[in-house]
Amino acid sequence: MPARVRVEDRECPLSTAMSYIGEWWTVLILHDCFDGYTRFDQFEENIGLSSSMLTARLRTLVDHGILARRVYQERPVRHEYVLTDFGRSLRPVLVAMAAWRNAQLEPGERAMILIDSATGREVEPAVIDPATGLEVSDPRFLFTAGPAAGDQMRARYGPETTPARP
């Protein structure tokens, strides 16, 4: 994370997530990974990022445990970058981002859609609370301080700052 961050941001899961994947190029690399690309030259060709910048982004993803670097050729040594379990867990995030944008477009204006491969039907993903069946965008769902929250986080999300539920 950047050196100049608020104390509360150091423990905020949104801030932490953005420090891992918040750069434009990183999201594009992950998008390529989910499409099956694993090799440096594939990323370079698809994204158009300079090799030095791509190297730095891939290193960051490996350092954060999102990608694993492994040898696929011995002579000369060549590496590929594959999603880890932690990295694969980001797929719903990217799917939600694409769905959020597509929801703002008419169906005929969508350049990329999510489909059910068994039926070909377009899918409109939603993040649902399994206990209630409600979308988590419902205003009844609020952030609050968790068990590991420090003073700053508790001041922002403690019981006295959480609005009363209707």
C-alpha positions, 0 to 999 in steps of 0.5 A: 500500500502507499506510504501515506494512508489513513490508519483506518485504511490499513485495516479496511478490506476495501482499501486493502483490496484496492491496493492489490488490484486497484490499478487499471492494468492489473484488472486487465491482466486478471481479465486475461487470466480468467480468459485462459492466458498465462504467458507474458507475451500473451498479456503484452500483446492483449493489453499493450502494456510496456514490458517493464510495466507488465513485469512490475504488475505481474510481480505485484500479483505474485507477491500478493499471492494472486498469481503463481509464477511457474516454469513452463519451458527449461531452455530457455527458461520461460515462466507462466503466470497462473491464478492461485485459489486466492486469485480465482476468488477474484472472479466474482469481483470482475464479473460484478464490475462488468455487470455493473457497467452492462446494467447501464447499457441497453442490451444491444450496446453490450460488447461483452456479456456473461452467459450460462455455457449450458444454455447460452442464456445471458446471466445478470449476476447479483450478490445475495445474502444467503440467509435472507435471499436479499441483494446486498445492495439493499439499504438494510445491509451496512458496514460495521466495525468487526472484531479486529477493528482498531480505534479509527475503524470503531469510531467510523463504524461503531454502534454509535455511528450505525444508523438504527434499522427500520 
